[in-house]
């Protein structure tokens, strides 16, 4: 699952899908990462909605390092058009990054210069207001204290690419850069790539790679995360033919 994955007008009109991926290392260092994803999307004539929620559980040598929840929710108006607007709400928690809660709400627009059954390329820009609740005080990358971090306005350009038809091998890529309007030193990078290989209409093998960077974090929190996970997904419900 791609975080914030846009609705696919070439897929089923209604879809409910569950995915589970993990990474496990045992030896001198014991490391477990387990991520579960729940995705739902519905496409109507003039509007659409998509929601994707993921939970990450992780341990390092017996100590819990991840118990993180991420929810990405979008509502779209005429997503069949080359240019269309959307509203969004994101929510997340992060144990190791000391994020007790983070909420973002806003709106934006998407430009789809390429939208076919076999390939989709989209560019989006959104404006959001973010509310943070840290278990600690955040600092910039240069070591200075980040003031006024409770409520922040952000701009986020995003790029999304998909190659491959539904129920065939699919490659999906997403890259976004999120900046604070009030401070150029407060920014984030996120890249996520996924490869799905169908075993049947309902069951797909899944490989996910993630890189995330935040310039503003509490003390003793690493600014970047990267991981590779493998697993499978199961489509519980689908309705409607490809458009």
N, C-alpha and C positions, 0 to 999 in steps of 0.2 A: 504494500500500500504506500502510495506517495502522499506525504502530508499535504493537505490542501489540494489534492488531485482534482482538477476541474471535471465537470460533468462531460460524459462522452456521448455526443448525439448519435453516434453510430453503433452504440451498444444497446442492450435491452432497455426498454422504457422504465422498468422497475427492477431493481436488483438488491438483494441482501446477501452479503458474502462475509465469511469469517476466515481469517488467516492466522497461522501460528508459525513463528520462526525462532530459531535459537542458535546460540554459539556456545560451545563447551570446551574448555581446556583443562586437562588434569595432569599433574606432574609436580614440578617445583613450585608452580603457582596454580591454584585452582580458581577458575574463572567461569562463571555461568551467566549468560544473558538469554532472556526468554521474552519475546515480544508477541502479543496477541493483538490482532486488528479486527475491527468490526466496521464494515462499510455498507452504507445504504444510499441509493440514489433513485430519483423519480423524475422523469421527463414528461411534461405535458406539451400541449400545442404551443403555448406562448411563455411558459415558465418552466423552471426546473429547480430541484434542490438536491444537495448531496451532503452527507455527513460521514465523517470517518473518525473513529476513536481508536487509539492504541494505548496499550498498557505495557510498560517495560519493567521486568523484574530482573535484578542482577545481584550476584554475590562475588566477593573476592576473598579467597582463603577463609571462607566461613563467615565473613562480615557482609552484611547487606549494604549494597552500594546503589541500587536502583529500586525504586518503587514509584515509577513516573507515569502520569496519565496525560495524554494529549488528545484534544478534541478539536477538529476543524470542521466548521459548518458554513455552508454557502447557500444562498438563494439567488437564482438567475432570472433575468427577464429576456425573452427571445434569444436563447443561447444558440439557435440555429443561424443567427446573423453573423456576419464577419466581425462586427463590433457590437458588444452587448454589455450592459451594466450588471453588477452584482452587489449584494450585501454579504457581510461575513461576521462570524463570531468565533474566536479561538479561545481555548482555555487549556491550561497546563499546570502541572506540578513537577518538581524535580528534586529528588532527595539529595543526590550528590552535589547538585548545583545550588542547593539551599533555597529553592523556590517553593515556598509554602503554597502559593497560588499566583497565577498570572492570567489576566483576562484582557482580551482585545475585541473591540467592536468597531466596524467601519464599513466603508463602501469603496467601490472601484469599478474599473472597466477592463475588458479583455478584447484584444485584437487577434483574430484567427486568420492569418494569411493563407494557411494550409489546413484544410479539414477534409480528410478522406477516410474511407474505411481502413486503409492500410497505413495511413500516416497522418498525424496531427501535430501542428506547431502553433503555439500560442504565446503571446506576450501580454502580461497583465500589470496594472498599476493600481495600488490601493492605498487609501488613507485611513488610519485607524487611531483610536485612543486606547492606550494601554494602562492597566492598573496592576501594580506589582506588590506582592507581599513576600518579602525575603526573610529567611532565618539568619539575619545578619545585615550588615551595611555594605552596599555595593561600591566598588572602586573602579576607576578607569584603568586602562592598560598601563598608563604611566605612573600608577600608584596613588593618584589624587582621588579624594573622596567624590563620589557622584551625589550631588545634592538634588533635591526635588525629583526623586525617583519614583514617588508614589503614583503620579499620573503623568503620562508622556504621550505626546502625539508622534506618530511614526508614518513614514512613507516606505512602501515596499514594492519595488519592481520584481516581477517573477517571470521566469521562462519555463515552459513545459513542452516536452516532446514525447510523442508515442510512435513506435513503429511496430506494425503487425496487426492483423485482424483479430476480432473477438474469437475466442476458442481456438486460437493458434498461438504460436510462440510470439510473445509481446515483450518489447523493451520500452520502458518508460523512464524518463529523466526529468528532474525538476531542480531548478536553481533559483533561490531568492536572496535578496539583499535587503535588510531592514535597517533603516537609519532613524535616529531621533531628530526631530525638527529643531529642538533647542540646543543640541550638542553634536558636533561632528565626531566626537570621540566615543559616542555611544552607538554602536552598530552591531549587526549580526550577519553572518553568512550561513546559509544552509544548502547542502546538496544531497540529493537522494536519488538513487538509481535502483530500478527493479527489473528483474527478468522472470517471466512466468512461462512455464512449459506445461501445456495441458496433457493430462493423462486420460481425461474424459470431459464431458460437458461441464460437470460439477467440480471435479478435482484437478487442481493445478499445482505443480511444483513451483516453488518461489525462492528467489535469491535476491537479497536486499543489501545495498551498501549505503552507508550514511556518513556524512561529515557535517559537523555543526561547530560554529565559532561564535562566541559572545565576547565583546570587548569589555563589558561592564559586569563584574561578578563580585560576590563577597570574598573576603580574604580566605586563602587556602583552598580556593576552588579553581580548578584548571579551566582555561578559557575554551579549549577545543575538545571535541569528542569525535571519535571515528569508530565504526564497527561494520562487520560483515556478518549477516545472518542468513540461514537457510532453513526452509521448511515447506509448508504446503498451505493451500487455501481451499475452502469448500463453499460452493455457491448454494445456499439454502433455497433461494427463491429467485425466479426470473420470469418476466412477463413482457411480451412484445417482441416482434422481429426486429432485426437490424434495419436501420433507416437508410 
